[in-house]
Amino acid sequence: MEQQIHKAIEYKGISQAALARAIGMSPQNFNKKIKRETFSPDELHAIAKALGAKYIAIFEFPDGTKI
């Protein structure tokens, strides 16, 4: 997840601190959560919204089934 968030930040051309503030989190707390990979699903959706994207989490099985 850390790599995905960093790639998304780079793609959008904003700083990690700016993203943290956009979702109402301190840059320090955001940095801790990104290092520990402890974002909740709601936080991941908020990150996506702040980036102008959508967050999709699914389980995809070898037979193509998605849950």
C-alpha positions as CSV (number, residue, x, y, z in Angstrom):
1,M,0.0,0.0,0.0
2,E,2.8,2.4,0.8
3,Q,4.2,2.1,-2.8
4,Q,0.7,2.7,-4.3
5,I,0.1,5.8,-2.2
6,H,3.6,7.2,-3.1
7,K,2.9,6.5,-6.8
8,A,-0.5,8.2,-6.7
9,I,1.0,11.2,-4.9
10,E,3.7,11.4,-7.5
11,Y,1.2,11.0,-10.3
12,K,-0.9,13.9,-9.0
13,G,2.1,16.1,-8.3
14,I,1.4,16.9,-4.7
15,S,3.3,16.4,-1.5
16,Q,2.6,13.7,1.1
17,A,2.1,16.6,3.6
18,A,-0.5,18.3,1.4
19,L,-2.4,15.0,1.0
20,A,-2.3,14.4,4.8
21,R,-3.8,17.9,5.4
22,A,-6.4,17.3,2.6
23,I,-7.8,14.4,4.6
24,G,-7.6,16.1,7.9
25,M,-4.6,14.3,9.2
26,S,-1.3,15.7,10.4
27,P,1.7,15.0,8.2
28,Q,3.4,13.2,11.1
29,N,0.5,10.9,11.7
30,F,0.1,10.3,8.0
31,N,3.7,9.3,7.8
32,K,3.4,6.9,10.7
33,K,0.3,5.3,9.2
34,I,1.9,4.9,5.7
35,K,5.0,3.3,7.2
36,R,3.0,0.9,9.3
37,E,0.4,0.4,6.6
38,T,-2.4,0.9,9.1
39,F,-4.9,2.9,7.0
40,S,-8.5,2.0,7.5
41,P,-10.7,1.4,4.4
42,D,-12.4,4.7,5.1
43,E,-9.1,6.5,5.2
44,L,-8.1,4.8,1.9
45,H,-11.3,6.1,0.3
46,A,-10.6,9.6,1.7
47,I,-7.1,9.5,0.3
48,A,-8.5,8.4,-3.1
49,K,-11.1,11.2,-3.0
50,A,-8.5,13.8,-2.1
51,L,-6.4,12.6,-5.1
52,G,-9.4,12.7,-7.5
53,A,-9.4,8.9,-7.8
54,K,-11.4,6.0,-6.4
55,Y,-10.1,3.2,-4.2
56,I,-11.2,-0.3,-5.1
57,A,-10.3,-3.3,-2.9
58,I,-11.4,-6.7,-4.1
59,F,-10.6,-10.3,-3.8
60,E,-10.0,-11.8,-7.3
61,F,-9.9,-15.6,-7.6
62,P,-8.0,-17.5,-10.3
63,D,-11.3,-18.4,-12.0
64,G,-12.1,-14.7,-12.4
65,T,-14.5,-14.4,-9.5
66,K,-14.3,-11.0,-7.8
67,I,-15.6,-10.4,-4.3
